[in-house]
């Protein structure tokens, strides 16, 4: 049995990070996306070694849906949401990446959006700590923390999953399964 790490989840290692003893489990209905089919993963944070470049599937989806800080795992407030890796873009640019289904049709292509990707905003204190200690973030050209807008859209990122055949004479159909959720900040939209 793999021992628990001495590194503390939410302090030394981001809460959303996968650990080596958290393998994927396949596709099943998942509460993180209201019972929709999603790729699952074992929950054993702090066991094994941290896989810093890989977000845990369930914790990532939960962080975006519930606006939980990816560093500490606690809720963030509207006035304390900061992004280190997000960038400003436009509705037209998001539509051009085939993500337009998530944007209201009446929103102008020129409307500014904040593409946070698959990373929910952090508390300011957690973002400052991450910038101080994370080699990946230290190496980024743009290290400016950006305030996250008070309104947002959530887009699902999916893969095509093929269920295992129970009977070999039946055709097997692929089905979409959620992997991650993408977060898009929407400032100044009255819809």
C-alpha positions in Angstrom: 0.0 0.0 0.0 1.3 3.4 -1.0 1.8 5.7 2.0 0.3 9.1 2.4 2.5 12.0 1.4 4.0 14.4 3.9 3.0 17.2 1.5 -0.3 18.8 2.6 -3.1 19.0 0.1 -4.3 22.6 -0.3 -1.1 24.1 1.1 2.0 22.4 -0.5 0.0 20.9 -3.4 -3.0 22.4 -5.0 -6.3 20.8 -4.0 -7.2 20.2 -7.6 -4.0 18.3 -8.4 -4.1 14.5 -9.2 -2.0 12.1 -7.3 -0.3 9.0 -8.5 -2.7 6.7 -6.7 -5.8 8.3 -8.3 -6.2 6.3 -11.6 -9.1 6.9 -14.0 -12.0 4.6 -13.5 -13.9 4.8 -16.8 -17.2 6.4 -17.8 -20.2 6.6 -15.6 -22.9 9.2 -14.5 -21.2 11.8 -12.3 -22.6 14.1 -9.6 -20.1 16.8 -10.6 -22.1 17.3 -13.8 -25.6 16.5 -12.6 -25.4 12.8 -13.4 -24.3 13.2 -17.0 -21.8 10.6 -18.3 -18.2 11.7 -17.3 -14.8 10.2 -17.1 -14.2 9.2 -13.5 -11.2 9.0 -11.3 -10.4 7.5 -7.9 -10.4 10.0 -5.0 -7.2 9.6 -2.9 -5.7 13.1 -2.6 -2.4 13.0 -0.7 -1.6 9.4 -1.5 1.4 8.7 -3.6 3.1 11.6 -5.3 1.5 14.7 -6.7 1.1 14.9 -10.5 1.4 18.7 -10.7 0.6 19.1 -14.4 -2.6 17.0 -14.2 -5.9 18.2 -12.7 -8.0 15.6 -11.0 -11.2 15.2 -13.1 -13.8 15.3 -10.4 -12.1 18.0 -8.3 -11.6 20.1 -11.5 -15.3 19.9 -12.4 -16.3 20.6 -8.8 -14.0 23.6 -8.6 -15.5 25.2 -11.7 -19.2 24.4 -10.9 -18.9 25.6 -7.3 -16.3 28.3 -7.7 -13.9 26.5 -5.4 -10.3 27.7 -5.3 -8.1 25.2 -7.1 -5.4 25.7 -4.5 -7.2 25.3 -1.2 -10.5 23.8 -2.3 -12.6 26.5 -0.4 -15.3 28.7 -1.9 -14.3 32.0 -3.5 -16.3 35.2 -3.2 -17.1 37.6 -6.1 -14.6 40.1 -4.8 -11.9 37.6 -4.2 -11.5 35.6 -7.5 -8.2 35.9 -9.4 -6.8 34.1 -12.4 -3.2 33.5 -13.1 -3.5 31.7 -16.5 -6.7 33.2 -18.0 -6.6 35.6 -20.8 -8.9 38.2 -22.5 -10.5 37.2 -25.8 -13.8 37.8 -27.7 -17.0 36.0 -28.2 -16.0 35.7 -31.9 -12.7 34.0 -31.1 -14.5 31.5 -28.8 -17.0 30.8 -31.5 -14.2 30.3 -34.0 -12.9 27.5 -31.7 -16.3 25.7 -32.0 -17.2 26.7 -28.4 -19.9 29.1 -29.5 -22.7 26.8 -28.5 -22.1 28.0 -24.9 -22.3 31.7 -25.8 -25.7 33.5 -26.1 -26.6 33.9 -29.8 -27.3 37.6 -29.3 -23.8 38.3 -27.9 -21.8 40.3 -30.4 -18.6 38.7 -31.7 -16.7 41.7 -30.4 -17.9 41.3 -26.8 -14.9 40.8 -24.4 -14.7 37.5 -22.6 -12.3 36.1 -20.1 -11.1 32.6 -21.0 -10.1 31.0 -17.8 -9.7 27.6 -19.5 -10.1 24.6 -17.1 -8.9 26.5 -14.1 -11.3 28.1 -11.7 -10.3 31.4 -10.1 -8.2 31.4 -6.9 -8.4 33.5 -3.7 -5.8 36.3 -3.9 -3.8 34.9 -1.0 -3.7 31.4 -2.7 -2.8 32.9 -6.1 0.1 34.9 -4.5 1.3 31.7 -2.8 1.1 29.7 -6.0 3.0 32.4 -7.9 5.7 32.4 -5.3 6.3 28.6 -5.2 5.1 27.1 -8.5 8.0 26.8 -11.1 5.5 26.6 -14.0 3.8 29.8 -13.0 7.1 31.5 -12.3 8.2 30.7 -15.8 5.1 32.2 -17.5 5.7 35.5 -19.5 2.5 37.0 -18.1 2.4 36.7 -14.3 -0.1 39.4 -13.7 -3.1 38.3 -11.6 -6.4 39.3 -13.3 -9.7 39.8 -11.4 -12.3 37.3 -12.6 -15.7 38.7 -13.7 -18.8 38.3 -11.5 -20.7 36.5 -14.3 -19.5 33.4 -16.3 -20.4 30.6 -18.6 -19.4 26.9 -18.2 -18.6 24.8 -21.2 -18.2 21.0 -21.2 -15.2 19.5 -22.7 -15.9 15.9 -23.8 -14.4 12.8 -25.3 -16.1 10.1 -27.3 -16.3 7.0 -25.1 -17.0 3.5 -26.4 -18.8 1.3 -24.0 -17.6 -2.3 -23.7 -19.6 -4.8 -25.7 -21.6 -7.1 -23.6 -22.9 -9.1 -26.6 -20.5 -9.2 -29.6 -23.4 -9.2 -32.2 -24.7 -5.7 -31.2 -23.2 -2.6 -32.7 -21.2 -0.3 -30.3 -22.0 3.4 -30.4 -19.7 6.1 -29.1 -21.2 8.4 -26.5 -19.9 11.8 -25.3 -18.4 11.8 -21.8 -17.4 15.0 -19.9 -13.7 15.3 -19.0 -13.2 18.8 -17.9 -15.3 22.0 -17.6 -14.1 25.2 -19.2 -14.8 28.5 -17.5 -15.5 31.7 -19.4 -15.9 35.0 -17.6 -18.6 37.3 -19.0 -18.2 41.0 -18.0 -20.8 43.6 -18.8 -23.5 41.5 -20.4 -27.2 42.2 -19.9 -28.5 39.4 -22.1 
